[in-house]
Amino acid sequence: MKHAPGFLAIVNDAKSRVKELNFREVKERLDAGEKFTLVDVREDNEWARGHLPGAIHLGKGVIERDIETAVPDKSATLVLYCGGGFRSALAADNLQKMGYLNCISMDGGWRAWTEAGFPTDKTE
């Protein structure tokens, strides 16, 4: 996908402040039993087509409004993902501004996860 320069500029700015793990590192941490909350920030229709096992859905359009109810512990580790790692970086940056201390954006996102053949769930 070709992204507009203005969008890429704000993503790169957010990525300068956000911790990132690639999708393989996230999978390794899950397999090791590490405890964190996976947050899918994609649109509703993307979530419905499939998502990472155990993830919660807080789309980028509502995450700032709903995160404090869904995850009140601001020290909780949150791993956010989207289609490729851009929207999740923007969302993680905003959550950090709201006081969340352990926000991680999953680089590669859903696309890389599924291309690697890693497990997925689907909303029934």
N, CA, C and O atoms as a GROMACS GRO file, in nm:
protein
  496
    1MET      N    1   0.084  -0.118   0.000
    1MET     CA    2   0.000   0.000   0.000
    1MET      C    3   0.088   0.125   0.000
    1MET      O    4   0.186   0.132   0.075
    2LYS      N    5   0.054   0.220  -0.083
    2LYS     CA    6   0.128   0.346  -0.092
    2LYS      C    7   0.060   0.447  -0.001
    2LYS      O    8  -0.058   0.480  -0.018
    3HIS      N    9   0.135   0.496   0.096
    3HIS     CA   10   0.079   0.592   0.191
    3HIS      C   11   0.119   0.734   0.155
    3HIS      O   12   0.225   0.757   0.097
    4ALA      N   13   0.034   0.829   0.189
    4ALA     CA   14   0.058   0.970   0.161
    4ALA      C   15   0.172   1.022   0.248
    4ALA      O   16   0.190   0.975   0.361
    5PRO      N   17   0.249   1.117   0.197
    5PRO     CA   18   0.364   1.170   0.272
    5PRO      C   19   0.328   1.230   0.408
    5PRO      O   20   0.402   1.213   0.505
    6GLY      N   21   0.215   1.298   0.416
    6GLY     CA   22   0.174   1.356   0.544
    6GLY      C   23   0.147   1.251   0.649
    6GLY      O   24   0.183   1.267   0.765
    7PHE      N   25   0.081   1.142   0.607
    7PHE     CA   26   0.054   1.030   0.698
    7PHE      C   27   0.185   0.967   0.744
    7PHE      O   28   0.204   0.942   0.864
    8LEU      N   29   0.275   0.942   0.650
    8LEU     CA   30   0.404   0.882   0.686
    8LEU      C   31   0.483   0.972   0.780
    8LEU      O   32   0.555   0.922   0.867
    9ALA      N   33   0.471   1.102   0.765
    9ALA     CA   34   0.542   1.196   0.853
    9ALA      C   35   0.492   1.184   0.997
    9ALA      O   36   0.573   1.181   1.090
   10ILE      N   37   0.359   1.176   1.016
   10ILE     CA   38   0.311   1.165   1.154
   10ILE      C   39   0.338   1.027   1.212
   10ILE      O   40   0.361   1.013   1.332
   11VAL      N   41   0.337   0.923   1.128
   11VAL     CA   42   0.371   0.789   1.175
   11VAL      C   43   0.517   0.785   1.220
   11VAL      O   44   0.548   0.733   1.327
   12ASN      N   45   0.607   0.839   1.138
   12ASN     CA   46   0.749   0.838   1.174
   12ASN      C   47   0.774   0.920   1.300
   12ASN      O   48   0.860   0.884   1.381
   13ASP      N   49   0.701   1.029   1.317
   13ASP     CA   50   0.713   1.108   1.439
   13ASP      C   51   0.669   1.025   1.560
   13ASP      O   52   0.738   1.023   1.662
   14ALA      N   53   0.556   0.956   1.549
   14ALA     CA   54   0.508   0.871   1.659
   14ALA      C   55   0.607   0.759   1.686
   14ALA      O   56   0.636   0.729   1.802
   15LYS      N   57   0.660   0.696   1.581
   15LYS     CA   58   0.753   0.585   1.599
   15LYS      C   59   0.881   0.628   1.670
   15LYS      O   60   0.950   0.545   1.729
   16SER      N   61   0.913   0.757   1.666
   16SER     CA   62   1.033   0.805   1.736
   16SER      C   63   1.014   0.798   1.888
   16SER      O   64   1.112   0.804   1.962
   17ARG      N   65   0.889   0.787   1.934
   17ARG     CA   66   0.859   0.784   2.078
   17ARG      C   67   0.804   0.650   2.126
   17ARG      O   68   0.792   0.629   2.246
   18VAL      N   69   0.771   0.560   2.035
   18VAL     CA   70   0.701   0.436   2.069
   18VAL      C   71   0.795   0.317   2.057
   18VAL      O   72   0.873   0.306   1.962
   19LYS      N   73   0.786   0.227   2.154
   19LYS     CA   74   0.861   0.102   2.145
   19LYS      C   75   0.792   0.011   2.044
   19LYS      O   76   0.669   0.003   2.040
   20GLU      N   77   0.873  -0.056   1.963
   20GLU     CA   78   0.819  -0.151   1.866
   20GLU      C   79   0.882  -0.288   1.886
   20GLU      O   80   0.999  -0.300   1.921
   21LEU      N   81   0.801  -0.390   1.862
   21LEU     CA   82   0.849  -0.528   1.852
   21LEU      C   83   0.799  -0.579   1.718
   21LEU      O   84   0.688  -0.546   1.677
   22ASN      N   85   0.880  -0.659   1.650
   22ASN     CA   86   0.826  -0.714   1.526
   22ASN      C   87   0.733  -0.831   1.560
   22ASN      O   88   0.734  -0.882   1.672
   23PHE      N   89   0.655  -0.871   1.463
   23PHE     CA   90   0.552  -0.972   1.486
   23PHE      C   91   0.610  -1.103   1.536
   23PHE      O   92   0.545  -1.173   1.614
   24ARG      N   93   0.731  -1.139   1.494
   24ARG     CA   94   0.793  -1.263   1.541
   24ARG      C   95   0.829  -1.253   1.690
   24ARG      O   96   0.814  -1.351   1.764
   25GLU      N   97   0.875  -1.137   1.733
   25GLU     CA   98   0.905  -1.118   1.875
   25GLU      C   99   0.779  -1.127   1.960
   25GLU      O  100   0.781  -1.183   2.069
   26VAL      N  101   0.669  -1.072   1.911
   26VAL     CA  102   0.541  -1.081   1.982
   26VAL      C  103   0.499  -1.227   1.992
   26VAL      O  104   0.456  -1.271   2.099
   27LYS      N  105   0.510  -1.302   1.884
   27LYS     CA  106   0.475  -1.445   1.885
   27LYS      C  107   0.561  -1.521   1.985
   27LYS      O  108   0.509  -1.604   2.060
   28GLU      N  109   0.691  -1.493   1.988
   28GLU     CA  110   0.781  -1.560   2.083
   28GLU      C  111   0.739  -1.530   2.227
   28GLU      O  112   0.741  -1.620   2.311
   29ARG      N  113   0.703  -1.407   2.255
   29ARG     CA  114   0.660  -1.369   2.390
   29ARG      C  115   0.530  -1.438   2.428
   29ARG      O  116   0.513  -1.483   2.542
   30LEU      N  117   0.437  -1.446   2.333
   30LEU     CA  118   0.312  -1.519   2.359
   30LEU      C  119   0.339  -1.666   2.386
   30LEU      O  120   0.286  -1.724   2.481
   31ASP      N  121   0.423  -1.726   2.302
   31ASP     CA  122   0.456  -1.869   2.319
   31ASP      C  123   0.526  -1.895   2.452
   31ASP      O  124   0.512  -2.004   2.509
   32ALA      N  125   0.600  -1.798   2.502
   32ALA     CA  126   0.671  -1.812   2.629
   32ALA      C  127   0.579  -1.790   2.749
   32ALA      O  128   0.620  -1.805   2.864
   33GLY      N  129   0.452  -1.752   2.722
   33GLY     CA  130   0.357  -1.732   2.829
   33GLY      C  131   0.364  -1.595   2.894
   33GLY      O  132   0.307  -1.574   3.001
   34GLU      N  133   0.432  -1.501   2.830
   34GLU     CA  134   0.441  -1.366   2.884
   34GLU      C  135   0.301  -1.305   2.888
   34GLU      O  136   0.221  -1.324   2.796
   35LYS      N  137   0.272  -1.232   2.994
   35LYS     CA  138   0.140  -1.174   3.012
   35LYS      C  139   0.138  -1.029   2.963
   35LYS      O  140   0.212  -0.944   3.012
   36PHE      N  141   0.054  -1.004   2.865
   36PHE     CA  142   0.029  -0.868   2.818
   36PHE      C  143  -0.106  -0.867   2.747
   36PHE      O  144  -0.161  -0.973   2.715
   37THR      N  145  -0.158  -0.749   2.723
   37THR     CA  146  -0.286  -0.735   2.655
   37THR      C  147  -0.260  -0.700   2.509
   37THR      O  148  -0.198  -0.599   2.478
   38LEU      N  149  -0.310  -0.786   2.420
   38LEU     CA  150  -0.304  -0.760   2.276
   38LEU      C  151  -0.424  -0.674   2.240
   38LEU      O  152  -0.537  -0.707   2.273
   39VAL      N  153  -0.399  -0.563   2.172
   39VAL     CA  154  -0.506  -0.471   2.134
   39VAL      C  155  -0.506  -0.453   1.983
   39VAL      O  156  -0.409  -0.403   1.926
   40ASP      N  157  -0.614  -0.493   1.919
   40ASP     CA  158  -0.632  -0.476   1.776
   40ASP      C  159  -0.695  -0.339   1.754
   40ASP      O  160  -0.806  -0.313   1.801
   41VAL      N  161  -0.624  -0.250   1.684
   41VAL     CA  162  -0.674  -0.115   1.662
   41VAL      C  163  -0.732  -0.095   1.522
   41VAL      O  164  -0.759   0.017   1.480
   42ARG      N  165  -0.752  -0.206   1.450
   42ARG     CA  166  -0.806  -0.196   1.314
   42ARG      C  167  -0.956  -0.164   1.317
   42ARG      O  168  -1.018  -0.161   1.423
   43GLU      N  169  -1.011  -0.142   1.200
   43GLU     CA  170  -1.153  -0.113   1.186
   43GLU      C  171  -1.237  -0.237   1.219
   43GLU      O  172  -1.187  -0.349   1.215
   44ASP      N  173  -1.364  -0.215   1.250
   44ASP     CA  174  -1.455  -0.324   1.286
   44ASP      C  175  -1.458  -0.434   1.180
   44ASP      O  176  -1.456  -0.552   1.214
   45ASN      N  177  -1.464  -0.396   1.052
   45ASN     CA  178  -1.473  -0.496   0.946
   45ASN      C  179  -1.344  -0.577   0.935
   45ASN      O  180  -1.349  -0.695   0.900
   46GLU      N  181  -1.230  -0.517   0.964
   46GLU     CA  182  -1.103  -0.590   0.963
   46GLU      C  183  -1.102  -0.691   1.078
   46GLU      O  184  -1.062  -0.806   1.059
   47TRP      N  185  -1.144  -0.649   1.196
   47TRP     CA  186  -1.150  -0.736   1.313
   47TRP      C  187  -1.240  -0.857   1.286
   47TRP      O  188  -1.204  -0.970   1.318
   48ALA      N  189  -1.356  -0.831   1.226
   48ALA     CA  190  -1.452  -0.938   1.201
   48ALA      C  191  -1.396  -1.044   1.106
   48ALA      O  192  -1.434  -1.161   1.115
   49ARG      N  193  -1.309  -1.006   1.016
   49ARG     CA  194  -1.250  -1.102   0.921
   49ARG      C  195  -1.143  -1.189   0.986
   49ARG      O  196  -1.107  -1.294   0.932
   50GLY      N  197  -1.093  -1.146   1.101
   50GLY     CA  198  -0.994  -1.225   1.173
   50GLY      C  199  -0.905  -1.137   1.258
   50GLY      O  200  -0.885  -1.019   1.228
   51HIS      N  201  -0.850  -1.196   1.365
   51HIS     CA  202  -0.765  -1.122   1.457
   51HIS      C  203  -0.673  -1.220   1.531
   51HIS      O  204  -0.690  -1.341   1.521
   52LEU      N  205  -0.578  -1.166   1.605
   52LEU     CA  206  -0.487  -1.251   1.681
   52LEU      C  207  -0.562  -1.314   1.798
   52LEU      O  208  -0.645  -1.248   1.861
   53PRO      N  209  -0.533  -1.440   1.829
   53PRO     CA  210  -0.598  -1.507   1.942
   53PRO      C  211  -0.575  -1.432   2.073
   53PRO      O  212  -0.463  -1.394   2.105
   54GLY      N  213  -0.683  -1.411   2.147
   54GLY     CA  214  -0.675  -1.345   2.276
   54GLY      C  215  -0.676  -1.194   2.272
   54GLY      O  216  -0.673  -1.129   2.376
   55ALA      N  217  -0.680  -1.136   2.152
   55ALA     CA  218  -0.679  -0.990   2.140
   55ALA      C  219  -0.814  -0.931   2.181
   55ALA      O  220  -0.918  -0.996   2.172
   56ILE      N  221  -0.808  -0.805   2.226
   56ILE     CA  222  -0.930  -0.728   2.244
   56ILE      C  223  -0.935  -0.627   2.129
   56ILE      O  224  -0.832  -0.594   2.070
   57HIS      N  225  -1.054  -0.579   2.098
   57HIS     CA  226  -1.069  -0.486   1.987
   57HIS      C  227  -1.105  -0.348   2.038
   57HIS      O  228  -1.210  -0.328   2.100
   58LEU      N  229  -1.017  -0.255   2.013
   58LEU     CA  230  -1.044  -0.113   2.038
   58LEU      C  231  -0.993  -0.039   1.915
   58LEU      O  232  -0.876  -0.002   1.908
   59GLY      N  233  -1.081  -0.017   1.820
   59GLY     CA  234  -1.042   0.048   1.695
   59GLY      C  235  -0.978   0.183   1.718
   59GLY      O  236  -1.006   0.250   1.818
   60LYS      N  237  -0.893   0.223   1.625
   60LYS     CA  238  -0.820   0.347   1.638
   60LYS      C  239  -0.914   0.467   1.657
   60LYS      O  240  -0.876   0.566   1.720
   61GLY      N  241  -1.032   0.458   1.604
   61GLY     CA  242  -1.127   0.569   1.618
   61GLY      C  243  -1.184   0.585   1.757
   61GLY      O  244  -1.237   0.692   1.789
   62VAL      N  245  -1.175   0.483   1.842
   62VAL     CA  246  -1.236   0.489   1.975
   62VAL      C  247  -1.141   0.454   2.089
   62VAL      O  248  -1.180   0.460   2.205
   63ILE      N  249  -1.018   0.417   2.058
   63ILE     CA  250  -0.929   0.364   2.162
   63ILE      C  251  -0.905   0.465   2.274
   63ILE      O  252  -0.905   0.428   2.391
   64GLU      N  253  -0.884   0.591   2.240
   64GLU     CA  254  -0.858   0.690   2.345
   64GLU      C  255  -0.980   0.708   2.434
   64GLU      O  256  -0.968   0.733   2.554
   65ARG      N  257  -1.099   0.697   2.375
   65ARG     CA  258  -1.223   0.712   2.451
   65ARG      C  259  -1.246   0.593   2.544
   65ARG      O  260  -1.294   0.612   2.656
   66ASP      N  261  -1.211   0.472   2.500
   66ASP     CA  262  -1.251   0.350   2.570
   66ASP      C  263  -1.141   0.279   2.648
   66ASP      O  264  -1.171   0.188   2.726
   67ILE      N  265  -1.015   0.316   2.629
   67ILE     CA  266  -0.906   0.239   2.688
   67ILE      C  267  -0.910   0.237   2.841
   67ILE      O  268  -0.880   0.134   2.902
   68GLU      N  269  -0.946   0.347   2.903
   68GLU     CA  270  -0.943   0.353   3.049
   68GLU      C  271  -1.046   0.260   3.113
   68GLU      O  272  -1.027   0.215   3.226
   69THR      N  273  -1.154   0.233   3.042
   69THR     CA  274  -1.253   0.136   3.090
   69THR      C  275  -1.205  -0.006   3.062
   69THR      O  276  -1.216  -0.093   3.148
   70ALA      N  277  -1.153  -0.028   2.941
   70ALA     CA  278  -1.110  -0.163   2.901
   70ALA      C  279  -0.986  -0.208   2.977
   70ALA      O  280  -0.975  -0.324   3.017
   71VAL      N  281  -0.892  -0.116   2.996
   71VAL     CA  282  -0.765  -0.148   3.064
   71VAL      C  283  -0.734  -0.032   3.159
   71VAL      O  284  -0.658   0.059   3.124
   72PRO      N  285  -0.791  -0.034   3.280
   72PRO     CA  286  -0.771   0.077   3.373
   72PRO      C  287  -0.629   0.087   3.428
   72PRO      O  288  -0.587   0.195   3.471
   73ASP      N  289  -0.554  -0.022   3.429
   73ASP     CA  290  -0.419  -0.024   3.484
   73ASP      C  291  -0.321   0.038   3.385
   73ASP      O  292  -0.287  -0.023   3.284
   74LYS      N  293  -0.277   0.160   3.414
   74LYS     CA  294  -0.189   0.231   3.321
   74LYS      C  295  -0.047   0.177   3.318
   74LYS      O  296   0.035   0.221   3.238
   75SER      N  297  -0.017   0.082   3.406
   75SER     CA  298   0.115   0.018   3.402
   75SER      C  299   0.111  -0.115   3.327
   75SER      O  300   0.214  -0.180   3.310
   76ALA      N  301  -0.009  -0.157   3.282
   76ALA     CA  302  -0.022  -0.283   3.209
   76ALA      C  303   0.055  -0.276   3.077
   76ALA      O  304   0.062  -0.170   3.014
   77THR      N  305   0.111  -0.388   3.037
   77THR     CA  306   0.178  -0.394   2.907
   77THR      C  307   0.073  -0.415   2.798
   77THR      O  308  -0.005  -0.510   2.803
   78LEU      N  309   0.073  -0.324   2.702
   78LEU     CA  310  -0.021  -0.329   2.590
   78LEU      C  311   0.058  -0.346   2.462
   78LEU      O  312   0.150  -0.269   2.434
   79VAL      N  313   0.024  -0.447   2.384
   79VAL     CA  314   0.083  -0.466   2.252
   79VAL      C  315  -0.026  -0.436   2.150
   79VAL      O  316  -0.123  -0.512   2.137
   80LEU      N  317  -0.011  -0.327   2.078
   80LEU     CA  318  -0.110  -0.283   1.981
   80LEU      C  319  -0.069  -0.328   1.842
   80LEU      O  320   0.049  -0.328   1.808
   81TYR      N  321  -0.168  -0.368   1.762
   81TYR     CA  322  -0.138  -0.401   1.623
   81TYR      C  323  -0.249  -0.354   1.531
   81TYR      O  324  -0.364  -0.334   1.573
   82CYS      N  325  -0.211  -0.336   1.405
   82CYS     CA  326  -0.305  -0.298   1.300
   82CYS      C  327  -0.270  -0.381   1.178
   82CYS      O  328  -0.221  -0.493   1.191
   83GLY      N  329  -0.293  -0.328   1.060
   83GLY     CA  330  -0.262  -0.402   0.939
   83GLY      C  331  -0.114  -0.419   0.914
   83GLY      O  332  -0.069  -0.525   0.870
   84GLY      N  333  -0.036  -0.313   0.943
   84GLY     CA  334   0.107  -0.319   0.913
   84GLY      C  335   0.198  -0.257   1.017
   84GLY      O  336   0.320  -0.277   1.011
   85GLY      N  337   0.142  -0.183   1.111
   85GLY     CA  338   0.224  -0.124   1.217
   85GLY      C  339   0.225   0.028   1.219
   85GLY      O  340   0.299   0.088   1.297
   86PHE      N  341   0.144   0.090   1.135
   86PHE     CA  342   0.141   0.236   1.132
   86PHE      C  343   0.033   0.292   1.226
   86PHE      O  344   0.062   0.376   1.311
   87ARG      N  345  -0.091   0.246   1.210
   87ARG     CA  346  -0.199   0.294   1.298
   87ARG      C  347  -0.171   0.256   1.443
   87ARG      O  348  -0.204   0.331   1.534
   88SER      N  349  -0.110   0.138   1.463
   88SER     CA  350  -0.079   0.097   1.601
   88SER      C  351   0.026   0.188   1.664
   88SER      O  352   0.020   0.214   1.784
   89ALA      N  353   0.120   0.238   1.585
   89ALA     CA  354   0.219   0.333   1.638
   89ALA      C  355   0.152   0.463   1.678
   89ALA      O  356   0.183   0.520   1.782
   90LEU      N  357   0.060   0.511   1.594
   90LEU     CA  358  -0.013   0.634   1.627
   90LEU      C  359  -0.096   0.616   1.754
   90LEU      O  360  -0.098   0.704   1.840
   91ALA      N  361  -0.164   0.503   1.765
   91ALA     CA  362  -0.246   0.477   1.884
   91ALA      C  363  -0.159   0.463   2.009
   91ALA      O  364  -0.194   0.516   2.114
   92ALA      N  365  -0.047   0.393   1.998
   92ALA     CA  366   0.042   0.376   2.113
   92ALA      C  367   0.096   0.510   2.160
   92ALA      O  368   0.108   0.534   2.280
   93ASP      N  369   0.128   0.597   2.066
   93ASP     CA  370   0.178   0.730   2.101
   93ASP      C  371   0.073   0.807   2.181
   93ASP      O  372   0.104   0.871   2.281
   94ASN      N  373  -0.052   0.800   2.137
   94ASN     CA  374  -0.159   0.869   2.209
   94ASN      C  375  -0.182   0.809   2.347
   94ASN      O  376  -0.204   0.883   2.443
   95LEU      N  377  -0.176   0.676   2.359
   95LEU     CA  378  -0.195   0.615   2.490
   95LEU      C  379  -0.083   0.655   2.586
   95LEU      O  380  -0.108   0.675   2.705
   96GLN      N  381   0.037   0.666   2.535
   96GLN     CA  382   0.148   0.714   2.620
   96GLN      C  383   0.119   0.855   2.669
   96GLN      O  384   0.148   0.887   2.784
   97LYS      N  385   0.064   0.940   2.583
   97LYS     CA  386   0.028   1.076   2.623
   97LYS      C  387  -0.080   1.075   2.730
   97LYS      O  388  -0.091   1.170   2.808
   98MET      N  389  -0.160   0.968   2.735
   98MET     CA  390  -0.266   0.953   2.836
   98MET      C  391  -0.214   0.890   2.965
   98MET      O  392  -0.290   0.871   3.060
   99GLY      N  393  -0.085   0.858   2.969
   99GLY     CA  394  -0.027   0.805   3.091
   99GLY      C  395  -0.002   0.656   3.092
   99GLY      O  396   0.042   0.602   3.194
  100TYR      N  397  -0.029   0.586   2.983
  100TYR     CA  398   0.001   0.443   2.976
  100TYR      C  399   0.152   0.428   2.958
  100TYR      O  400   0.212   0.489   2.870
  101LEU      N  401   0.212   0.345   3.044
  101LEU     CA  402   0.357   0.339   3.055
  101LEU      C  403   0.424   0.232   2.970
  101LEU      O  404   0.543   0.242   2.941
  102ASN      N  405   0.349   0.130   2.928
  102ASN     CA  406   0.410   0.016   2.860
  102ASN      C  407   0.336  -0.017   2.730
  102ASN      O  408   0.279  -0.125   2.716
  103CYS      N  409   0.338   0.076   2.637
  103CYS     CA  410   0.273   0.058   2.508
  103CYS      C  411   0.376   0.014   2.405
  103CYS      O  412   0.483   0.074   2.393
  104ILE      N  413   0.342  -0.089   2.332
  104ILE     CA  414   0.429  -0.144   2.228
  104ILE      C  415   0.348  -0.155   2.100
  104ILE      O  416   0.233  -0.201   2.102
  105SER      N  417   0.406  -0.114   1.989
  105SER     CA  418   0.343  -0.130   1.859
  105SER      C  419   0.406  -0.250   1.789
  105SER      O  420   0.528  -0.263   1.785
  106MET      N  421   0.322  -0.337   1.734
  106MET     CA  422   0.371  -0.456   1.665
  106MET      C  423   0.401  -0.424   1.520
  106MET      O  424   0.310  -0.406   1.439
  107ASP      N  425   0.529  -0.416   1.488
  107ASP     CA  426   0.572  -0.388   1.352
  107ASP      C  427   0.542  -0.508   1.262
  107ASP      O  428   0.568  -0.622   1.300
  108GLY      N  429   0.489  -0.482   1.146
  108GLY     CA  430   0.450  -0.589   1.054
  108GLY      C  431   0.301  -0.616   1.060
  108GLY      O  432   0.239  -0.650   0.959
  109GLY      N  433   0.243  -0.600   1.179
  109GLY     CA  434   0.099  -0.609   1.198
  109GLY      C  435   0.035  -0.739   1.151
  109GLY      O  436   0.101  -0.842   1.137
  110TRP      N  437  -0.094  -0.730   1.128
  110TRP     CA  438  -0.176  -0.842   1.087
  110TRP      C  439  -0.123  -0.906   0.959
  110TRP      O  440  -0.119  -1.029   0.948
  111ARG      N  441  -0.081  -0.823   0.864
  111ARG     CA  442  -0.034  -0.877   0.736
  111ARG      C  443   0.084  -0.971   0.756
  111ARG      O  444   0.082  -1.084   0.706
  112ALA      N  445   0.186  -0.927   0.827
  112ALA     CA  446   0.305  -1.010   0.848
  112ALA      C  447   0.270  -1.134   0.931
  112ALA      O  448   0.320  -1.243   0.903
  113TRP      N  449   0.184  -1.118   1.031
  113TRP     CA  450   0.142  -1.229   1.117
  113TRP      C  451   0.077  -1.340   1.033
  113TRP      O  452   0.113  -1.457   1.045
  114THR      N  453  -0.018  -1.300   0.948
  114THR     CA  454  -0.089  -1.400   0.869
  114THR      C  455  -0.001  -1.457   0.758
  114THR      O  456  -0.011  -1.576   0.727
  115GLU      N  457   0.084  -1.376   0.698
  115GLU     CA  458   0.175  -1.425   0.595
  115GLU      C  459   0.271  -1.530   0.651
  115GLU      O  460   0.315  -1.620   0.580
  116ALA      N  461   0.304  -1.518   0.780
  116ALA     CA  462   0.392  -1.615   0.846
  116ALA      C  463   0.316  -1.743   0.884
  116ALA      O  464   0.377  -1.841   0.928
  117GLY      N  465   0.184  -1.742   0.868
  117GLY     CA  466   0.104  -1.860   0.900
  117GLY      C  467   0.076  -1.876   1.048
  117GLY      O  468   0.041  -1.985   1.093
  118PHE      N  469   0.092  -1.767   1.126
  118PHE     CA  470   0.066  -1.775   1.269
  118PHE      C  471  -0.084  -1.785   1.294
  118PHE      O  472  -0.164  -1.746   1.208
  119PRO      N  473  -0.125  -1.838   1.411
  119PRO     CA  474  -0.268  -1.863   1.437
  119PRO      C  475  -0.350  -1.735   1.445
  119PRO      O  476  -0.302  -1.630   1.487
  120THR      N  477  -0.477  -1.748   1.402
  120THR     CA  478  -0.571  -1.637   1.408
  120THR      C  479  -0.704  -1.689   1.460
  120THR      O  480  -0.730  -1.809   1.461
  121ASP      N  481  -0.787  -1.597   1.503
  121ASP     CA  482  -0.924  -1.626   1.545
  121ASP      C  483  -1.017  -1.545   1.457
  121ASP      O  484  -0.977  -1.449   1.391
  122LYS      N  485  -1.143  -1.586   1.456
  122LYS     CA  486  -1.244  -1.512   1.380
  122LYS      C  487  -1.366  -1.496   1.467
  122LYS      O  488  -1.407  -1.589   1.536
  123THR      N  489  -1.425  -1.376   1.465
  123THR     CA  490  -1.546  -1.348   1.539
  123THR      C  491  -1.661  -1.422   1.475
  123THR      O  492  -1.683  -1.414   1.354
  124GLU      N  493  -1.735  -1.495   1.555
  124GLU     CA  494  -1.849  -1.571   1.501
  124GLU      C  495  -1.972  -1.486   1.493
  124GLU      O  496  -2.077  -1.533   1.451
   0.00000   0.00000   0.00000
